[in-house]
Amino acid sequence: MFTARRDVLRAKNGTLAETPLPLLLHSLLVEERSATLELQLRNLIKRVHVEAGVPVGCDSNLLHETFGKTLVAKGKLTEQQHHALLGESAASGKPLQTLVVEKQLVSGFELFKLLQNNLAHTLLDAFRWGDAKWKLGDLDDVQTPIKMNTAQLVFLGAMQLPIQTLNTHFTLDHEKPLALAVEVSEELKLSAKDQRLVQLLKKRTSLTQLLAQPGVRKEETGRKLYALCILEFVDYAEVVDKKPKAPFRSSSSSVITQQAQPEVLLEAEVVQPAKAKAPRPVDDEALMNALSAEFLSFRSKDAFDLLGVTPETPNTALAAAFLAKSNPLSPALFHHPDAKNRAELLLLAYARAYGALVEPDQHALHRKRRENLAASRKGNEHQKAQEHFKIRTDLLDASTQFEEGKKRLEENQLKSAVEHFQYAADIEPTGRTLAYLALARYRQAPDFAGEAQLEALAEACQRDANCEEAWAFRADLALALSRKDEAAEAYKNAARINPKQARYSIALRGLGGKK
């Protein structure tokens, strides 16, 4: 149904219009590839870091997606605290997330969940970049890897795909029965509605039969089937019958179940399995906080810092330091699989640090690296801070782009206004932004763009049913195109949102409608 996964990654670059993001991510998972996937949509850039096929981080040049701004938006930091922490991070070399835990602004476990949710939302946003360019490169160093559930990411991401991408890459024969190729595994958390879809597929049901079910919507069902087919859970029944009965992820299932299962699910309505399981023992909160804080910072530490020693610490004391670090966070102390996995990774890091420092040659090498790093930092704190803030001011901010677009629109600089509104819509496609983008495009070419921009305004209203501007612009344009019924309905909605605006009532009376 789709290109073989090993063939997808033979190309090192392309466009998401040709190779959609769900197929790219699933191919990386199946091939257990480690790489950095760079996505670029005009001025917008995201760099998705993938370890052994599992997304573990994502850098973005969108201001609202930076972790500091996320903390501000959630009320964990003030803008003043955020600004101060950025400067301290630049000067000390410590990641911002390490500093917020050290200063007890958030707990270690809460920080881990916030990082995971921030990564999930940053990745999900990329699924709507239908015409972005992509390229694969070597994996960048990721200091705080947060492993994501790739199957869940692809399933929810399919709901964000542009409809033209779906129509181009996924066409089903309505009459051919579909079937489950393998049992849907536990890493895919399904709502009750989605589970009903899976039960119907177990009965080998055609798309026509699926769409005849009560409450089933065509586009939503098509997106879910697309995701299930990409993940190789579903195929035509005739194809399934010819396949050997083996899980599609035989080589990488351990990556999913043991390493990548997130503690915080990507947003989905989750139902309990039919057969209740015995309750899992709950890990101690203080212990989880300590584990999360250490895990989020261990990659940024050298061997000395990992063991909590100095280059002058004698070899005879290293064993005691190793035990002092590893015993309090021993994997045996944790019940949750994800916590146990993080504890095992930390234990391995401590062991490697101990093994390196007890060897004279390795000890000397690590000491030299530490001295070189300290020398490079000395005297450059101010310069680094300046560079750090320069990078921050280069980040794209939707509200800044939107306000600049409004300014250009008022000055009748229509081409420039369209560009700024487009940038704002790329970053955050809110109903208000889409409405102003449609208005600016219509004013650019009023003789030709009316019908297309009326459809765009309808989409803006659908995206945000309480956006006054979207309904007002739609009403005005529909009236200009002699679509009186549509204009009347749009004016009613605009009046519902802002009953104090007299012009809506006046327009409705002119159309013969009621206030």
Secondary structure, 3 states (H helix, E strand, C coil): CCCCHHHHCCCCEEECCCCCHHHHHHHHHHCCCCEEEEEEECCEEEEEEEECCEEEEEEECEHHHCHHHHHHHCCCCCHHHHHHHHHHHHHHCCCHHHHHHHCCCCCHHHHHHHHHHHHHHHHHHHCCCCCCEEEEECCCCCCCCCCCCHHHHHHHHCCCCCHHHHHHHCCCCCCCEEEECCCCCCCCCCCHHHHHHHHHHHCCEEHHHHHCCCCCCHHHHHHHHHHHHHCCCEEEHHHHHHCCCCCCCCCCHHHHHHHHCCCCCCCCCCCCCCCCCCCCCCCCHHHHHHHHHHHHHHHHCCHHHHHCCCCCCCHHHHHHHHHHHHHHHCHHHCCCHHHHHHHHHHHHHHHHHHHHHCCHHHHHHHHHHHHHHHHHHCCCHHHHHHHHHHHHHHCECHHHHHHHHHHHHHCCCHHHHHHHHHHHHHHCCCHHHHHHHHHHHHHHCCCCCHHHHHHHHHHHHHHCCCCHHHHHHHHHHHHHCCCHHHHHHHHHHHHHHCCCCHHHHHHHHHCCCCC
